[in-house]
Amino acid sequence: QVQLVESGGGLVQPGGSLRLSCAASGSIVSIRAMGWYRQAPGKQRELVAAITSGGGIINYADSVKGRFTISRDNAKNTVYLQMSSLKPEDTAVYYCNAKTPGSVRYVSTDYWGQGTQVTVSS
């Protein structure tokens, strides 16, 4: 079992910056990758960025490339999402995600945080 707690969301003006944090607890060793997803009202949840347990970046959504940076601090069991040059379309609930081995080969089990609201508005 893995528990995830997000923090750092809030209201920011267009062009501003925010740093989201996700602290993991429980079966930390089981985590193979962590990432951030977001869901805007009336839209499906989408991947924003993900990073493997070894520290390598898996990918970024095209809409955030060059603006967002994902990183991790293994000593603190925490993953971060540094968001810069924020746009109104970045407004969403941001969810932390962790993947652990599933019961079937090549399939992972997903764990989710409760989400943190990010609102970009003037």
DAGIQUI-V596862 format. One record per residue. N is the residue number from 1. RES is the residue in one small letter. PSI is psi in degrees with one decimal (* if undefined). BURIAL is + if it has 24 or more other C-alpha atoms within 12 Angstrom, else -. D_FIRST is the distance of its C-alpha to the first C-alpha in whole Angstrom. Layout:
[[N/RES/PSI/BURIAL/D_FIRST] [N/RES/PSI/BURIAL/D_FIRST]]
This chain:
[[1/q/140.0/-/0] [2/v/134.4/+/4] [3/q/137.3/+/7] [4/l/134.3/+/10] [5/v/119.0/+/14] [6/e/155.4/+/17] [7/s/164.5/+/20] [8/g/-6.1/+/24] [9/g/169.6/+/25] [10/g/-166.9/+/28] [11/l/130.7/+/32] [12/v/148.6/+/34] [13/q/154.0/-/37] [14/p/136.5/-/37] [15/g/-8.7/-/38] [16/g/-174.5/+/35] [17/s/151.7/+/32] [18/l/151.2/+/29] [19/r/117.3/+/26] [20/l/145.1/+/22] [21/s/146.3/+/19] [22/c/113.9/+/16] [23/a/127.6/+/14] [24/a/145.0/+/10] [25/s/165.8/+/9] [26/g/-130.6/-/6] [27/s/69.9/-/6] [28/i/-39.4/+/9] [29/v/-26.2/-/11] [30/s/-16.6/+/9] [31/i/128.0/+/10] [32/r/-25.5/+/13] [33/a/153.5/+/14] [34/m/156.8/+/14] [35/g/-178.6/+/17] [36/w/133.5/+/19] [37/y/161.8/+/20] [38/r/154.0/+/22] [39/q/117.6/+/24] [40/a/157.2/-/27] [41/p/129.5/-/29] [42/g/5.1/-/30] [43/k/161.7/-/28] [44/q/154.4/-/26] [45/r/136.0/-/22] [46/e/150.8/+/23] [47/l/133.3/+/22] [48/v/-51.3/+/23] [49/a/152.3/+/22] [50/a/151.1/+/20] [51/i/140.1/+/19] [52/t/166.7/+/18] [53/s/-24.7/+/17] [54/g/-5.2/-/20] [55/g/-5.6/-/21] [56/g/142.3/-/23] [57/i/128.9/-/24] [58/i/-57.1/-/23] [59/n/167.6/+/25] [60/y/149.0/+/26] [61/a/143.9/-/28] [62/d/-33.1/-/31] [63/s/-15.8/-/32] [64/v/-3.0/+/30] [65/k/132.5/-/31] [66/g/-11.5/-/33] [67/r/-35.4/+/32] [68/f/148.3/+/28] [69/t/127.1/+/27] [70/i/140.6/+/23] [71/s/169.3/+/22] [72/r/152.0/+/20] [73/d/98.6/-/20] [74/n/-31.5/-/18] [75/a/-30.3/-/19] [76/k/2.2/-/18] [77/n/44.7/+/14] [78/t/140.5/+/16] [79/v/145.1/+/17] [80/y/154.5/+/21] [81/l/106.8/+/23] [82/q/118.5/+/27] [83/m/124.1/+/29] [84/s/164.2/+/32] [85/s/47.5/+/35] [86/l/144.4/+/33] [87/k/156.5/+/35] [88/p/-33.6/-/35] [89/e/-7.3/-/33] [90/d/-7.9/+/30] [91/t/124.5/+/30] [92/a/171.5/+/26] [93/v/125.8/+/23] [94/y/128.1/+/21] [95/y/133.8/+/17] [96/c/143.3/+/15] [97/n/141.9/+/13] [98/a/140.2/+/10] [99/k/132.9/+/11] [100/t/162.0/+/9] [101/p/136.7/-/11] [102/g/-174.1/-/12] [103/s/-13.1/-/14] [104/v/138.9/-/17] [105/r/137.5/-/19] [106/y/3.9/-/19] [107/v/134.1/-/16] [108/s/161.9/-/13] [109/t/131.5/-/10] [110/d/138.8/+/10] [111/y/144.2/+/8] [112/w/145.0/+/11] [113/g/178.4/+/13] [114/q/-16.3/-/15] [115/g/150.5/+/18] [116/t/133.6/+/21] [117/q/130.4/+/25] [118/v/120.9/+/27] [119/t/122.6/+/31] [120/v/109.1/+/33] [121/s/148.4/-/37] [122/s/*/-/40]]
